[in-house]
């Protein structure tokens, strides 16, 4: 089961599942003149509706830049980005986002932090006042689903790092987004907590089947969670390979020790190692 190099049509939606996220020949530059940095060049990726995709690659290859483009936080220098058939020309309201740092507001308790998107995103912000009890019940159910039942009245400083990240996931999902964008969401956590949250995220995705794009440096995490893994080149980044993960769901931590799982992790590491070597040779 070797990594498949891109061919014509690689990254297109598979039959029966529509392309939901379409990044078409995108380049992205930061700055201008002599200080201009090309983060992405000719990046193309399609993600099917309901698919769980992980994006991996060498440090500085533009993985987080892809996330900013998909969510509308930045616009491409060249190329186009479409989500659910519409061009992305501003912040995407149908997306939920979670980052490496939970960024919970310290003056709000956990429940109010989770409910924050409802105050911002249409149509919820127009319904919140009249339907607050219903929304609070939804937030409490989410907290319960990630193991935070009874912690809604606690403030962020009263929660561990793992608990804060669980609350951050709830906040990203409270407005029932069609797309969940995750940028190294578990990187700052210890190994045991990180693995617990893999199971939490997998369970939420299996229940709701929202589309997920996970940016990660953790190759075990990518293979554990994703249906498909996209490998990026060294900067300026582009998708250079795609790896389908052939294991069904749910997956368990025991699966991560199986030879076929370990083999895929090694394949990914070797591929990224080659990309890093290429980058170093070009920079010399």
N, C-alpha and C positions, 0 to 999 in steps of 0.2 A: 504494500500500500504506500507507494512513494508519493511525495508531494507533486501535484499536477502543475506544470508550468502553464501560464496563461496562453490560450489560443483564441482564435476569432470566436467571439460569442461568450468567452469566459466571463462569469459574473452576471450573465443575463438570468432573468427569472426562469426557474424550472417550470415545465408544463404543469398547469393546475394551481400554481401559486403566483399571483401577480407581483411584479416589481413594485415595491412600496417606496424605497429610497433609491434614487438614481443620481449618481455622481458621474458626470460625463466629461471626460478629458479636461479635468480641472487643474489649473495652476494657481498658486497663491504666493504673492510676494509681500514681504514686510519691508517698509521703508522705501527709499528711493535713492537714486544716484549711486555713489561708490559704496554706501552703507546698505544697499538693497540686498535682502536675503530671500532667495527662492526656497520656500518651504515645501511646496508641492509642484510637480510638473507632470502633466498628462495623466493625472490620477483618475481612474475609472472604476466604479464599483456599483453593483446593483444588489439590493437586499430585498428579499421576498417578504410579503406581508406575513407577520407572525413568526419570522425567522429569528434565531438567536445567532448573531455573528460576533466573533471576536476579531480584533485588529491588533496584530503584533508586529514588531520590527525593532531595528536598532534604536538606541536613544537618539532623540533629535530628528527622527525621520518624518515627522509631521502628523503623527497619529492624533494628537490633540487638535491640530489645525483642521483635520477632517471633521472632528466633532463640532467645532465652531462653525464650519460651513453648513453642516446639515441642520443645525439648530438656528441658523440665521444670525448668529452673533457676528459673523464676518461674511463678506461677499467675495466670490472668487475673482482673481485678476483676469483669468481666462476660463471659459467653460461654463457649465450650467449645473445647478443642483435642483432636483425636483423631489418632493415628498408628497405621496398620495396624489400624484398626477398634477401637482401645482408647483410652479417655480417658487423657490425660497428667496424672498426679497426683504425679509425682516425676521425678528424673533418668532420662532415657531410655537404657536399656542398648543399644538397637539402633542408636544414633546414634554417629557419629564426628564430632569437631569440630576445626577448625583456625582459628586467629585471626591477626590482623595480626602479632603477635609470636609466634615459635615456642615460647617458654616451655619450652625443653628444660632438664632438670635438669643443672646443670653438673658434678655429681659422678658422673654416669653417662656411659658412652660411648654412641655413637650407637645401637648395637644394643640396649642395655639401655633407652635412652629409647624406642625404637620399640616395645619389648615391654611397656612399662609398663601399657597397658590390660589385658593378659592377666593381670596380677596383681590386677585390680580387678573385671573384668566376668565374670559367669557366662555360660556354664558353663566358660569358659577357666581361671579361677583355680583351679578344682578339678582341672583336668587338667594344669596347667603343670608340676608337679614330675615327673609320670610321662612327659610328652610334650615335655620341654624341647627335645630335639634337633629334633623335627618343627617346633616353633614357631620355633626359631632359623632353620631352613631357610626357613620362610615369610617371616620378617623379612628375611633376606638376599636372597630373590627380590624382595621389594618394593623394597629399597634398590637392587638392580640395575636394576629397571624405571624408576627415577627418576634413574639416572645416578650412583648412589653406591656402586657395587660397590667393595669393598675399604676402605670408610670406616667399617665397623661398629665398629672399635676406637678410632676417634677421638672425642675429647670435643668438646662444642659450641664451645669457644673455638678449636678447631683448624679449624672450618668457616667458610666465608663465609656471609653472610646468606642467599643463595640456597640454599646447601647445607643450612643449618639449616631453611629452609622446606620443602625436599624431604623431609627427615627428619620434619618435623612432619606432612606429608601421609601418610607411611608409618605413623606412629603412629596417625593418625586411622583408617586402613584395616586395621590389623593384625588386629583382631578381626572382620573381614569384616562391617561394619555394613550394614544395609539402607538407611540414611539418612546422608548426609554433609552437615554444616552448615558453611558457610564464611563467616566474617565478615571481610571485607577481607583475605584471606590474603596478597595480593601487594602491598599498598599501600606498604609500607616499602622495596620493592626498586627498583633502577634499572630503566629501561625495557627494556633488553635481557634482563635476568634474568627480569623479569615476563613477557615474551612467551615465553621459553623454557618457563616453568612453565605457561603456558596450554596449550602443546602437550602437556606431561607430564600435566596433569590431564585433558585431552580424551582422551588415549590410555587412561588408567586407566578413565575412565568408559565409553568405548566397549567395553573388554574386559569390565568387570564389571557394567555397567548398574545400579549402585546409584542411588538417588534422590538428587539434589543440590539444595540451596537455597543459592545464592550471594548474599550481601549485598555490594554493591560500589558505589563512586562512579564507577568507570571504565566509561564507556559502551561503549568499544571492547571491553573485556573482556567485558561482558555480551553483546554481539552476537556476539562470537567464540565464546563457550562455550555459551550457553543455547539451548534450544529455544523457551522462552517467557520473556518479560520482563514482570514486574509493576511498575507505576509507582505509587508511594505519594504521597499528598497531603502538604502541610505538616502539622506537628504541630497537633492530635492526628492521627496517621497512620491512613490507611485505603487500601485498594487502589482507585485511581480509573481505571486503564486497564490493558489487557493488550495486549502486542505479540507475536505469533507471529513467529519468525525463520524465513524460508522456505528457508534454505540447508541442504543436506545435510552429512553428516560423511564423512570428516574435513575440517575447515576449515584453511586455511593463512594465514600472515601476508600472502601476496599477496592473499588474498580481502579483507583489511581495507582495501585501497586501491581496490576496485571501487566504481563509483558507487552501485550498489544497497545495498552495505554502508554506505557513507558517508551515504546518504540516511536510513537507519534511525537511525544515530547522531545526525544532526541533528534528526530527529523527536523522539527521546527528550529531547535537550537543550532543545528548544523547549518540550516539555510540562513538564519539570521547572522551566524558567525561569518558566513561567506560575504553577506552584505556589508558587515562591519569591516571586514578585511578590504573589500573594494573601496569603501569610503576612506580608509586610512591610506591606501595606495594613491588615490586621487589627490588627497590633501598634501602629500609629500612633494 
